[in-house]
Amino acid sequence: MKSGILYVIATPIGNLEDVSLRTLRILKEEIEVIVCEDTRKTLKLLNKFEIKGKKLFAYFKGQEKKRLFYIINLLKKGKNVALVSESGTPCIHDPGTLLVRKCHEEGIKVVPVPGPSALTAALSVSGLDGDNFIFLGFPPKSKKKRESLWEDLKNEKKTVILYISPYKLSEILEELRNNLGEERKYFLIREITKKFEEYKYGKIDEIIEWAKNKKGEFTLLIEGKK
């Protein structure tokens, strides 16, 4: 029996109108099962575009190994499967890498369906170097581990991109000021593509002042060392 295809599908990071025509066609016509990080978020997208009759299967961090073989078996039985994250592009600081790797090992075809990503969206409007950059995802929860990370970044010449929890925002911005100095330019954006999207470009003191009492999902870009 010919194996099915795993479609790795990017979904909107906020504004549902960012979904691509190709994504909608594949979800409607090609897919039997949707493997998703958050079934509630995925169902909202499906309902918005009247996509019916799809089986949703939760697949999130902490459960990836346990649920891997169920998905692989579906694919081996010839079923086409979509992999989506809560928002944005799967496997980019989101679940999915283990599944994709296993598909390669088993000779199962994997097809990317590109689209929204907070990483590229923020970089495109930051005004910082987009030719040379590094993406670090969320900084470590441990302050000691973060201090080690900031030490590594002191001489980094590339643009640095981080995702930051609103609960850690003030603390991390202060740490950056203390460790990386006050001369670099920063770009902080929140709620990308959503109703209350806004951003601030400037030096760290300006960013800290602007960010007071802000909520939401944050992406921070740091200028490389001159």
N, C-alpha and C positions, 0 to 999 in steps of 0.2 A: 504493500500500500504506500502511495506517495504521501509524504508528510505535508502537513499544513504549513502556513507561513506565519511567523511572528512579526507583526507590524509594530514598530516602536513609534508611537504617535505623540507628538507635542500638542498640548491643549492650552487654551488661554490661561494667562497668569492673573487675569482679573476681568477684563472686558471680553464678554463672550463673543463679540463681533470679530475678534481677532482669529477665530477658528478658520481654517482654510477650506476651500471647496473640496480639495482632495481628501482632507480628513473626513468631512461629512460623507463623501461618496463611499470611502472605504468602510467607515463605521456602519453605513446603511446597507451596503451591498456585499462586502467581502467577509465580514466578521461574524463569528458565531458566539465567541466568548470574549469579554473584556476583562482583562486583569488590571485592577486599579488599586492605587494606594489608599484612596478614600472613596468608597462606593457612593457616599452621599453627594460628593462633589461631581463625580462622573454622572450620576443620575440627573443632576441639575442640568448638565450640558445636554444629555440625551433628550430630556423633556423639552428643553428650549427649542431644539431642532426636530422634534417629533420623531425620534428614532426609537422604534419599538422592538420588543421581542429579543433583546440581547441578555445573555446570562452574565451577571457581574460576579467576579471572584476577587475577594480582597487579598492584596499582596503588599505587605508593608514591612518596614525594617523590624527585625526581631523574629519574623515569621518566614523569611525568604527561603531558608533551607528546608523547613518543614513542608512548605507548599510547592516547592520547586517541581517535584516529580509528578504531581498531579497535572501541572501545566504541560510538562514535557510529554506526558502520556496523551493528553488531548491533541497536541500537535502531531504526535506519531500516528494517531488515529485519523489524521487528515483534516482536522479542524483548524481553521484560521483563527488566530488569537491576536487581539490588540493589547499592547502594554501601554498604560497611561499612568502618569503620576498625579498627585493632587492638583498640580498646575505646572505648566512649563514643559520642559523636555525631560523625559525619563533618563535615568542613569547619570544625570548631571547633578550630583549631590542629592540624588533621589534613588529609591529602590529600582532594581532592574539589571544591574551589571551581572549578577550571578546567573540570572536566567538567560541573558544574551550569551554569556560565555558557554553555558551548558548547551545552548542551541548550536553554537559553532562546533562544539565537541561531538555532538550527535548528528551533524550534517543537516541540520534544519535551517531552512532559509530565513534570514532576518532582513527586513526591509525598513529603512528609516523613512518616516513621514515628518519632515522638519516643520518647525513653526516657532511659537513664542518661547522666549527664555529671558528671565530677569537679568541674567548675566550679560547677554548681548544687547538687550534693550537699554540697560543703564550705561554700558560702555559707549553706545552709539550717540548718546546725548551728553556725555560727561565733559567733552572738550579735552580729555586727557589722552595720552598716547594709546591708540588702538592697534598699533602694529606689534607692540611688544608688551605682553601683560601676563600675569599669573593669577589664577583663581584659586582661592583657599577655602571656599565654602564658609561655614560657621566657625569662628574661632573656638578653641577649646574652652570647656566650662571651667576648668581649673585655672585660677589666677597664676599659679606657678608655671603652668604649661604655656599660658599666654605670654608671660614675661619672656620665656625662651623664644617664642615666635617673634615677638617684637624685636628681640636682639638680632634674630636672623634677618629681619627686614631693614635694619638700619642702613645697610649698604646696597639694598635692592634698587636697581636702576629701572626696572620695568614697572608699569602700572600694576598696582595690587588691588584685587577685587575681593570683597568679603560680603557675606550675608550676616546681618546682625539682628538678634532678638530684641524687641523693644524693651524687655526687662533688663538687658545688659547694655543698652546703648550708651547711657551716660557714663557708666563705669569704663567701658572700652574706649570711648572718646578721650576720657581723661588719661587713660593709660597710653594712648597713642601720642598725646601731647607730651607726656613725660618722657617717652622713649624715643620718639622720632623727631622731636623738635617742633618748632612753630613756623618753619618757612615753606614747607611743602603745601601744595594745593590739594584740596579734597573735594569730592563730589558725593553728596549724600542724597539719595532719593527714596521716597516712601510711597507705598501703595501704587506701584507702577501699573498703568492702564486703567486704574480704578477711578471712581468719582472724585476722591480726595487726593489724587496724585499731586505731589509737589516735591521740589528739590532745592538744595542750596549748594552753591559753588563758592569756595573761598578757602581761607586758611583755617587752621583747626580751632582757633578761638571763635571765629565767626560761625563755624559749624556747631560747636558746643552750645553757643548762645541760641542759635536757631532751633536746635533739636530739643530744647527744654520742653517737657510735657507733650512731646509728639508721640503718637501711637501708630501701630501698624507694622507692616513688613518693610524692612530697610535693606538697601544695598549700598555699600560704601566703596568708593574708589579712592585710592591714595596715589598721588603722583610719585614717580620713582625719584630716587636721589639724583640730583643734578651732578 
